[in-house]
Amino acid sequence: MKINFLEISQTKRAVFCAVFVAFGVLLPFVTAHAYGPPTPGVPSAGQIFLPMHLPVLLCGLLLGPLYGLACGVLSPVLSSLTTGMPVPYPMLPIMIVELAIYGAASGLLHKKFKLPLPISLPLTLVLGRVGYGLAWLVLLGLNSAGITQTNRVAPTVFAAIATGAPGVAIQLVLIPLLLNAVELSRKGVRAGGGVLSGSGDLVLSGSALNGSGEPVGENTRMTKDGDEISDSEIVK
């Protein structure tokens, strides 16, 4: 499955990125944080279903690695500031590392290395979990002498991976479905006679109707204000 980045302006990309960040804060809140602090020894819904991961991965795949990186950093930071979760230390920096990798790698592996989604998505999830483990090791796996204590970190990381397995399964199933829906929607716009350009204008191919319901010619651009521009006037 080939995913194309949304063909929109940088301003609109920033707006969409902000929407993904908002979902990155909202989804964990409605699935876990709104019900109070987790019970000690009992995994929370957030740890099981990993709701913050979904918008970050989608942001990277649809908007590119830079916006995915921004979404991966801002989502846990804003969530911590507004809901208190993740806690500032040690989970916030650990989640920033993991989610930043998710956002950047999801877009980078597809755009730079041209990997298909069935390969790039699992690889992105593996890279993010590696970053998660390394962040744990750096923050909590060093004693006062600077000697790594892997016996302290490894069980925590493996437990987090096992606990989050349902969330990973949801990501592997739901993300391709959502991206496929986006692609079908975009093809539907094209099949209906046009494609949105980066400026927000509608470039029409074949017969189509203008804002007054009148037909326009082939390869005609319809601006957002409803004005027609002929093929010769379209600036490449």
RODO-2510 file (C-alpha; in nm, 4 decimals, decimal comma):
residues 236
     n   res          X          Y          Z
     1     m     0,0000     0,0000     0,0000
     2     k     0,1482     0,3338    -0,1077
     3     i     0,0647     0,6351     0,1051
     4     n     0,1050     0,9813    -0,0439
     5     f     0,1589     1,2796     0,1810
     6     l    -0,1332     1,5212     0,1801
     7     e    -0,0865     1,7668    -0,1069
     8     i    -0,1514     2,0807     0,0944
     9     s     0,0334     2,3979     0,1864
    10     q     0,2719     2,4202     0,4793
    11     t     0,0195     2,6317     0,6691
    12     k    -0,2451     2,3638     0,6330
    13     r     0,0067     2,0961     0,7267
    14     a     0,0745     2,2874     1,0493
    15     v    -0,2993     2,3083     1,1168
    16     f    -0,3442     1,9354     1,0596
    17     c    -0,0420     1,8683     1,2818
    18     a    -0,2088     2,0702     1,5573
    19     v    -0,5219     1,8584     1,5123
    20     f    -0,3184     1,5388     1,5499
    21     v    -0,1538     1,6817     1,8633
    22     a    -0,4991     1,7605     2,0024
    23     f    -0,6046     1,4012     1,9423
    24     g    -0,2793     1,2900     2,1024
    25     v    -0,3900     1,4660     2,4209
    26     l    -0,7618     1,3869     2,3978
    27     l    -0,7500     1,0130     2,3250
    28     p    -0,5417     0,9177     2,6323
    29     f    -0,7614     1,1425     2,8465
    30     v    -1,0930     0,9868     2,7447
    31     t    -0,9580     0,6315     2,7549
    32     a    -0,7580     0,6479     3,0780
    33     h    -0,6676     0,9780     3,2446
    34     a    -1,0258     1,0938     3,3017
    35     y    -1,0894     0,8014     3,5375
    36     g    -0,8303     0,8951     3,7947
    37     p    -0,4786     0,7714     3,8680
    38     p    -0,4017     0,4102     3,7778
    39     t    -0,4251     0,1439     4,0446
    40     p    -0,0774     0,0384     4,1604
    41     g     0,0190    -0,2919     4,0017
    42     v    -0,2684    -0,2793     3,7506
    43     p    -0,1941    -0,1652     3,3929
    44     s    -0,3994     0,1345     3,2860
    45     a    -0,5998     0,1517     2,9642
    46     g    -0,3386     0,3884     2,8277
    47     q    -0,0596     0,1372     2,8875
    48     i    -0,2638    -0,1363     2,7212
    49     f    -0,4118     0,0428     2,4193
    50     l    -0,1422     0,3117     2,3634
    51     p    -0,3916     0,5718     2,2365
    52     m    -0,1370     0,8512     2,2002
    53     h     0,0607     0,6496     1,9482
    54     l    -0,2134     0,6474     1,6840
    55     p    -0,2289     1,0206     1,5988
    56     v     0,1505     1,0508     1,6084
    57     l     0,1975     0,7651     1,3616
    58     l    -0,0771     0,8988     1,1346
    59     c     0,0743     1,2465     1,1464
    60     g     0,4114     1,1173     1,0305
    61     l     0,2611     0,9081     0,7532
    62     l     0,0311     1,1798     0,6195
    63     l     0,2269     1,4993     0,6838
    64     g     0,5874     1,3835     0,6744
    65     p     0,8696     1,3199     0,9218
    66     l     0,9151     1,6771     1,0479
    67     y     0,5517     1,7208     1,1418
    68     g     0,5459     1,3683     1,2803
    69     l     0,8460     1,4545     1,4963
    70     a     0,6755     1,7714     1,6194
    71     c     0,3581     1,5796     1,6985
    72     g     0,5554     1,3137     1,8840
    73     v     0,7243     1,5745     2,1045
    74     l     0,4286     1,8066     2,1652
    75     s     0,1623     1,5428     2,2376
    76     p     0,3146     1,4008     2,5596
    77     v     0,4359     1,7432     2,6743
    78     l     0,0912     1,9052     2,6414
    79     s    -0,0766     1,5988     2,7877
    80     s     0,1520     1,6144     3,0902
    81     l     0,0883     1,9869     3,1353
    82     t    -0,2907     1,9620     3,1021
    83     t    -0,3743     1,6242     3,2555
    84     g    -0,0695     1,5393     3,4666
    85     m    -0,0048     1,2260     3,2604
    86     p     0,2536     1,1155     3,1752
    87     v     0,4247     1,2155     3,4963
    88     p     0,7116     1,4618     3,4416
    89     y     0,9749     1,2088     3,5476
    90     p     1,0667     0,9576     3,4327
    91     m     0,7805     0,8838     3,1897
    92     l     0,7586     1,2178     3,0083
    93     p     1,1129     1,2190     2,8642
    94     i     1,0857     0,8481     2,7893
    95     m     0,7602     0,8978     2,5977
    96     i     0,9027     1,1998     2,4148
    97     v     1,1871     0,9843     2,2840
    98     e     0,9566     0,6990     2,1829
    99     l     0,6876     0,9122     2,0185
   100     a     0,9382     1,1395     1,8440
   101     i     1,0871     0,8282     1,6841
   102     y     0,7400     0,7074     1,5841
   103     g     0,6494     1,0374     1,4205
   104     a     0,9778     1,0882     1,2384
   105     a     1,0379     0,7267     1,1350
   106     s     0,6841     0,6665     1,0089
   107     g     0,7215     0,9466     0,7553
   108     l     1,0918     0,8995     0,6854
   109     l     1,0791     0,5275     0,6092
   110     h     0,8011     0,5810     0,3585
   111     k     0,9224     0,9007     0,1903
   112     k     1,3005     0,8594     0,2041
   113     f     1,3381     0,4825     0,1826
   114     k     1,0151     0,4102    -0,0109
   115     l     0,9196     0,1185     0,2116
   116     p     0,5641    -0,0143     0,1783
   117     l     0,3385     0,0227     0,4798
   118     p     0,3418    -0,3493     0,5787
   119     i     0,7174    -0,3117     0,6281
   120     s     0,7579     0,0490     0,7374
   121     l     0,4889     0,0446     1,0070
   122     p     0,6176    -0,2598     1,2026
   123     l     0,9737    -0,1321     1,1619
   124     t     0,8684     0,2059     1,2982
   125     l     0,7092     0,0372     1,5999
   126     v     1,0272    -0,1604     1,6647
   127     l     1,2443     0,1515     1,6411
   128     g     1,0152     0,3355     1,8811
   129     r     1,0313     0,0563     2,1363
   130     v     1,4106     0,0453     2,1053
   131     g     1,4143     0,4171     2,1794
   132     y     1,1837     0,3536     2,4750
   133     g     1,4252     0,0966     2,6166
   134     l     1,7308     0,3143     2,5613
   135     a     1,5615     0,6089     2,7304
   136     w     1,4856     0,3891     3,0311
   137     l     1,8471     0,2741     3,0364
   138     v     1,9863     0,6277     3,0237
   139     l     1,7521     0,7691     3,2882
   140     l     1,7197     0,4813     3,5321
   141     g     1,9698     0,2149     3,4392
   142     l     2,2865     0,3831     3,5582
   143     n     2,4085     0,3667     3,9152
   144     s     2,6280     0,6237     4,0831
   145     a     2,9403     0,4645     3,9385
   146     g     2,8056     0,4888     3,5840
   147     i     2,7697     0,1127     3,5467
   148     t     2,4630    -0,0021     3,3572
   149     q     2,2136    -0,2047     3,5536
   150     t     2,0286    -0,3903     3,2818
   151     n     1,8676    -0,6175     3,5393
   152     r     1,6800    -0,3089     3,6635
   153     v     1,5682    -0,1825     3,3221
   154     a     1,5051    -0,4928     3,1125
   155     p     1,2080    -0,6287     3,3121
   156     t     1,0393    -0,2877     3,3012
   157     v     1,0845    -0,2521     2,9248
   158     f     0,9723    -0,6076     2,8501
   159     a     0,6702    -0,5650     3,0756
   160     a     0,5749    -0,2451     2,8927
   161     i     0,6060    -0,4182     2,5553
   162     a     0,3930    -0,7118     2,6694
   163     t     0,1315    -0,4875     2,8298
   164     g     0,1067    -0,2724     2,5162
   165     a     0,0681    -0,5703     2,2788
   166     p    -0,3092    -0,5076     2,2326
   167     g    -0,2345    -0,1464     2,1420
   168     v     0,0271    -0,2533     1,8879
   169     a    -0,2223    -0,4968     1,7340
   170     i    -0,4770    -0,2156     1,7076
   171     q    -0,2205     0,0077     1,5366
   172     l    -0,1250    -0,2608     1,2850
   173     v    -0,4905    -0,3134     1,1929
   174     l    -0,6422     0,0324     1,2276
   175     i    -0,3724     0,2502     1,0694
   176     p    -0,3821     0,0755     0,7275
   177     l    -0,7624     0,0978     0,7321
   178     l    -0,7574     0,4695     0,8130
   179     l    -0,4923     0,5443     0,5516
   180     n    -0,6838     0,3426     0,2952
   181     a    -0,9934     0,5489     0,3743
   182     v    -0,7925     0,8686     0,3200
   183     e    -0,6642     0,7421    -0,0139
   184     l    -1,0136     0,6398    -0,1259
   185     s    -1,1430     0,9816    -0,0273
   186     r    -0,8716     1,1538    -0,2284
   187     k    -0,9376     0,9331    -0,5296
   188     g    -1,3049     1,0149    -0,4940
   189     v    -1,2227     1,3854    -0,5202
   190     r    -1,0210     1,3184    -0,8337
   191     a    -1,2910     1,0972    -0,9826
   192     g    -1,5438     1,3695    -0,9131
   193     g    -1,3532     1,6040    -1,1400
   194     g    -1,0730     1,7671    -0,9486
   195     v    -0,7833     1,7648    -0,7126
   196     l    -0,7083     2,0172    -0,4401
   197     s    -0,3867     2,2019    -0,5103
   198     g    -0,1404     2,3249    -0,2494
   199     s    -0,3036     2,6698    -0,2551
   200     g    -0,6424     2,5215    -0,1806
   201     d    -0,7735     2,5699    -0,5354
   202     l    -0,9563     2,2912    -0,7122
   203     v    -0,7896     2,1832    -1,0356
   204     l    -1,0577     2,0287    -1,2508
   205     s    -0,9895     1,7649    -1,5164
   206     g    -1,2637     1,7006    -1,7686
   207     s    -1,6148     1,8375    -1,7519
   208     a    -1,7154     1,9891    -1,4213
   209     l    -1,9455     2,2546    -1,2805
   210     n    -1,8520     2,5909    -1,1368
   211     g    -2,0014     2,7476    -0,8256
   212     s    -2,3090     2,8564    -1,0266
   213     g    -2,3689     2,5091    -1,1624
   214     e    -2,2396     2,5975    -1,5100
   215     p    -1,9983     2,3647    -1,6932
   216     v    -1,6341     2,4645    -1,7217
   217     g    -1,3770     2,3483    -1,9732
   218     e    -1,1128     2,0814    -1,9430
   219     n    -0,8088     2,1384    -1,7232
   220     t    -0,9627     2,4452    -1,5662
   221     r    -0,8746     2,5700    -1,2216
   222     m    -1,1545     2,6729    -0,9905
   223     t    -1,0255     2,9024    -0,7171
   224     k    -1,1551     2,8993    -0,3611
   225     d    -1,3546     3,2148    -0,4435
   226     g    -1,5327     3,0450    -0,7320
   227     d    -1,3350     3,2151    -1,0113
   228     e    -1,2330     3,0182    -1,3185
   229     i    -0,8802     3,0204    -1,4583
   230     s    -0,8198     2,8734    -1,8016
   231     d    -0,5532     2,6156    -1,8740
   232     s    -0,3200     2,8772    -2,0196
   233     e    -0,3455     3,0877    -1,7046
   234     i    -0,2477     2,8105    -1,4662
   235     v     0,1006     2,8792    -1,3324
   236     k     0,3095     2,5682    -1,3105
***
